[in-house]
Amino acid sequence: MITAEDFAQQIQGGRKIEAHDEMSEEYREALLNLLMQQADSELSGGYGYIPWIAKAPSIHEKLLVAQIVKDEINHAYRMNKLLAELGINVDQRIEDMELELRLEDSNANIGTERKAADKRVNIFYYTIDSWTDFIMFNFCMDRGAGHQLEDAKHCSYAPWARTIEGIFKEEMMHVNHGDTWVHRLASNPDTKDEVQTALEKWYPRTMNIFGRPNSSKNKLYRKLGLKQRDNEEVRQAFKADITKALEGTGLSLPAWTPEYDESV
């Protein structure tokens, strides 16, 4: 029987995993954790966007937001399909999720704290209070998700890597929507202060999604080819990207103080 160390060395040598019976137990556990994180976050994101179909300012925007919702639910469907193929009862998992869970205080700061038993990124606990809020969430979080998905595009679990290709392209379309609107709102004197306030709210929350630098879990994910970079590398790539996206808007990127969960 192949040892865990030999298995990891094969992965480091470029081996791609196609099926459950090719995995070590360590690999399966790590993979399931990451797949569940994405599946739960995609579904929570879709649910969070649903109210903004009705609240969007024009029929054109209602259509665009509806398309974003459709994409996010489709992403959740595709990720849960991967989980089902690995023997997970996805219907039960979804039934157990508190998908309507939101913090009562829209200005709360929970750092990296989790409020539910599922594995969604905790930014989905926050409420979206206005159209500008919705746009800034779109601008920050969809961009952050894109940077996280970059690693999955090259991961050692081939079915996930193939699934990510389509998901990533759609996430970039969502990012373009946020970019267009942030520039529009920032160029209007009546909304510039509002969009700056929204940036100061959602940028730090997004910076918290990437995890603690040099974490033991991230080291294991990289060892198994499920991630390519340290959490801090992904965070800094996101920061550089959003800094560039803000050029010409007159908006100022706020400071961010790390709040890491030392138990992870």
C-alpha positions as CSV (number, residue, x, y, z in Angstrom):
1,M,0.0,0.0,0.0
2,I,1.3,3.5,-0.9
3,T,2.2,5.7,2.0
4,A,0.9,9.2,2.6
5,E,4.3,10.6,1.9
6,D,4.8,8.6,-1.3
7,F,1.3,9.8,-2.4
8,A,2.2,13.4,-1.7
9,Q,5.5,13.0,-3.6
10,Q,3.5,11.7,-6.6
11,I,1.3,14.8,-6.5
12,Q,4.3,17.0,-6.3
13,G,5.6,15.2,-9.4
14,G,2.5,16.2,-11.3
15,R,0.1,13.4,-10.8
16,K,-3.6,14.3,-11.3
17,I,-6.4,12.5,-9.3
18,E,-9.5,11.6,-11.2
19,A,-11.4,9.3,-8.9
20,H,-12.1,8.5,-5.2
21,D,-10.3,5.2,-5.2
22,E,-7.0,7.0,-6.2
23,M,-7.0,9.2,-3.1
24,S,-5.3,8.8,0.3
25,E,-7.5,9.4,3.3
26,E,-5.5,12.6,4.0
27,Y,-6.1,13.8,0.5
28,R,-9.8,13.0,0.6
29,E,-10.3,14.9,3.9
30,A,-8.5,18.0,2.7
31,L,-10.3,18.0,-0.7
32,L,-13.7,17.7,0.9
33,N,-13.0,20.6,3.2
34,L,-12.1,22.8,0.2
35,L,-15.0,21.7,-1.9
36,M,-17.5,22.3,0.9
37,Q,-16.1,25.7,1.5
38,Q,-16.7,26.7,-2.1
39,A,-20.0,24.9,-2.5
40,D,-21.4,26.6,0.7
41,S,-20.0,30.0,-0.3
42,E,-21.4,29.9,-3.8
43,L,-24.9,29.0,-2.5
44,S,-24.8,31.6,0.2
45,G,-23.6,34.2,-2.3
46,G,-26.5,33.5,-4.6
47,Y,-29.0,33.7,-1.8
48,G,-27.5,37.1,-0.7
49,Y,-27.9,38.5,-4.2
50,I,-31.5,37.4,-4.8
51,P,-33.2,40.4,-3.1
52,W,-31.2,42.8,-5.4
53,I,-33.1,41.5,-8.5
54,A,-36.1,43.4,-7.2
55,K,-34.2,46.3,-5.8
56,A,-32.0,46.9,-8.9
57,P,-32.5,50.4,-10.3
58,S,-33.5,49.5,-13.9
59,I,-34.9,46.6,-15.9
60,H,-31.5,46.1,-17.5
61,E,-29.9,45.8,-14.1
62,K,-32.6,43.4,-12.9
63,L,-31.6,41.2,-15.8
64,L,-27.9,41.4,-15.0
65,V,-28.4,40.7,-11.3
66,A,-30.7,37.8,-12.1
67,Q,-27.9,36.4,-14.3
68,I,-25.4,36.8,-11.5
69,V,-27.8,34.9,-9.2
70,K,-28.3,32.2,-11.8
71,D,-24.5,31.9,-12.2
72,E,-23.9,31.6,-8.4
73,I,-26.6,29.0,-7.9
74,N,-25.2,27.1,-10.9
75,H,-21.7,27.2,-9.4
76,A,-23.2,25.8,-6.2
77,Y,-24.9,23.1,-8.1
78,R,-21.7,22.1,-9.9
79,M,-19.6,22.1,-6.7
80,N,-22.2,20.0,-4.9
81,K,-22.2,17.6,-7.9
82,L,-18.5,17.1,-7.2
83,L,-19.3,16.4,-3.5
84,A,-22.1,14.0,-4.4
85,E,-19.7,12.1,-6.6
86,L,-17.5,11.7,-3.6
87,G,-20.3,10.2,-1.6
88,I,-21.6,13.3,0.3
89,N,-25.3,13.7,1.0
90,V,-25.5,17.2,-0.5
91,D,-29.3,17.5,-0.1
92,Q,-29.0,16.9,3.7
93,R,-26.1,19.4,3.9
94,I,-28.1,22.1,2.2
95,E,-31.2,21.4,4.3
96,D,-29.0,21.8,7.4
97,M,-27.6,25.2,6.2
98,E,-29.0,28.4,7.7
99,L,-29.0,30.2,4.4
100,E,-31.0,33.1,5.7
101,L,-28.5,33.8,8.5
102,R,-27.4,37.4,8.6
103,L,-25.9,39.6,11.3
104,E,-28.4,42.1,12.7
105,D,-25.8,44.9,12.9
106,S,-24.8,45.8,9.3
107,N,-21.7,47.6,10.7
108,A,-20.5,44.7,12.8
109,N,-17.0,43.4,12.6
110,I,-16.6,39.7,13.3
111,G,-13.1,39.3,11.8
112,T,-12.6,35.7,10.9
113,E,-15.3,34.3,13.3
114,R,-17.8,31.7,12.1
115,K,-21.5,31.9,13.0
116,A,-22.8,28.7,11.5
117,A,-21.8,25.1,11.3
118,D,-21.4,25.0,7.5
119,K,-18.2,26.1,5.7
120,R,-19.3,29.3,3.9
121,V,-16.8,32.2,4.0
122,N,-18.0,34.4,6.9
123,I,-18.4,37.6,4.7
124,F,-21.8,36.0,3.7
125,Y,-23.1,36.6,7.3
126,Y,-23.1,40.4,6.7
127,T,-26.2,42.2,5.3
128,I,-26.2,44.2,2.1
129,D,-28.1,47.4,2.9
130,S,-28.2,49.4,-0.3
131,W,-27.5,49.3,-4.1
132,T,-24.1,50.9,-3.4
133,D,-23.4,48.2,-0.8
134,F,-24.4,45.5,-3.3
135,I,-22.1,47.0,-5.9
136,M,-19.1,47.2,-3.5
137,F,-19.7,43.6,-2.4
138,N,-19.7,42.6,-6.0
139,F,-16.5,44.7,-6.7
140,C,-14.6,43.3,-3.7
141,M,-15.9,39.8,-3.0
142,D,-16.3,38.5,-6.5
143,R,-12.7,39.8,-7.2
144,G,-11.5,38.0,-4.0
145,A,-13.2,34.8,-5.0
146,G,-11.5,35.0,-8.4
147,H,-8.1,35.2,-6.9
148,Q,-8.9,32.1,-4.7
149,L,-10.2,30.2,-7.7
150,E,-6.9,30.8,-9.6
151,D,-5.3,28.1,-7.5
152,A,-8.1,25.6,-8.0
153,K,-7.7,26.0,-11.8
154,H,-4.3,24.2,-11.4
155,C,-5.2,21.8,-8.6
156,S,-4.3,18.1,-8.5
157,Y,-8.0,17.0,-8.4
158,A,-8.8,17.0,-12.1
159,P,-12.6,17.1,-11.9
160,W,-12.4,20.3,-9.7
161,A,-9.9,21.9,-12.0
162,R,-12.2,21.3,-15.0
163,T,-15.2,22.6,-13.2
164,I,-13.4,25.8,-12.1
165,E,-12.6,26.7,-15.7
166,G,-16.2,27.7,-16.5
167,I,-16.9,29.1,-13.0
168,F,-13.8,31.3,-13.2
169,K,-14.9,32.9,-16.5
170,E,-18.3,33.7,-15.1
171,E,-16.8,35.2,-11.9
172,M,-14.7,37.5,-14.1
173,M,-18.0,38.7,-15.8
174,H,-19.3,39.5,-12.3
175,V,-16.1,41.5,-11.5
176,N,-16.5,43.5,-14.7
177,H,-20.1,44.4,-13.5
178,G,-18.8,45.7,-10.2
179,D,-15.9,47.6,-11.8
180,T,-18.3,49.4,-14.2
181,W,-20.6,50.5,-11.4
182,V,-17.9,51.5,-9.0
183,H,-16.4,53.9,-11.6
184,R,-19.9,55.2,-12.4
185,L,-20.8,55.8,-8.8
186,A,-17.4,57.3,-8.0
187,S,-17.6,59.8,-10.9
188,N,-20.9,61.1,-9.6
189,P,-20.5,63.8,-6.9
190,D,-23.8,62.7,-5.4
191,T,-22.7,59.1,-4.7
192,K,-18.9,59.4,-4.4
193,D,-18.9,59.6,-0.6
194,E,-21.4,56.8,-0.4
195,V,-19.2,54.5,-2.5
196,Q,-16.1,55.4,-0.5
197,T,-18.0,54.5,2.7
198,A,-19.0,51.2,1.2
199,L,-15.3,50.5,0.2
200,E,-14.3,51.1,3.8
201,K,-16.8,48.5,4.9
202,W,-16.3,45.7,2.4
203,Y,-12.6,45.8,1.6
204,P,-11.5,44.8,5.1
205,R,-14.1,42.1,5.2
206,T,-12.8,40.7,1.9
207,M,-9.2,40.8,3.1
208,N,-10.3,38.5,6.0
209,I,-11.5,35.7,3.6
210,F,-8.0,34.5,2.6
211,G,-7.0,33.0,5.9
212,R,-3.9,33.2,8.1
213,P,-0.4,33.3,6.6
214,N,1.7,30.2,6.8
215,S,-1.2,28.1,8.3
216,S,-0.8,24.4,8.8
217,K,-3.9,23.7,6.6
218,N,-2.6,25.7,3.8
219,K,0.8,23.9,3.9
220,L,-1.1,20.6,3.6
221,Y,-3.2,21.8,0.7
222,R,0.0,22.9,-1.1
223,K,1.7,19.6,-0.3
224,L,-1.3,17.8,-1.9
225,G,-1.5,20.1,-4.9
226,L,-4.9,21.4,-3.9
227,K,-3.6,24.9,-3.6
228,Q,-0.6,26.6,-5.2
229,R,0.1,29.6,-3.0
230,D,0.2,30.7,0.7
231,N,-2.9,32.5,1.9
232,E,-0.9,35.8,2.2
233,E,0.3,35.5,-1.4
234,V,-3.3,35.3,-2.6
235,R,-4.3,38.2,-0.3
236,Q,-1.6,40.4,-1.7
237,A,-2.5,39.5,-5.3
238,F,-6.0,40.6,-4.5
239,K,-4.8,43.9,-2.9
240,A,-2.7,44.7,-5.9
241,D,-5.6,44.0,-8.3
242,I,-8.1,46.1,-6.4
243,T,-5.6,48.9,-6.1
244,K,-5.3,48.9,-9.9
245,A,-9.0,48.7,-10.4
246,L,-9.5,51.8,-8.3
247,E,-7.2,53.9,-10.4
248,G,-8.9,57.0,-11.8
249,T,-11.9,56.7,-9.4
250,G,-10.6,59.1,-6.7
251,L,-11.4,56.5,-4.1
252,S,-8.9,55.6,-1.3
253,L,-8.2,52.1,-0.3
254,P,-8.7,51.9,3.5
255,A,-6.3,50.4,6.0
256,W,-6.7,46.8,7.0
257,T,-5.7,45.2,10.3
258,P,-5.2,41.4,10.2
259,E,-7.5,39.4,12.4
260,Y,-6.5,35.8,12.2
261,D,-8.1,32.8,13.8
262,E,-5.1,31.2,15.5
263,S,-7.0,27.9,15.9
264,V,-7.1,27.3,12.2
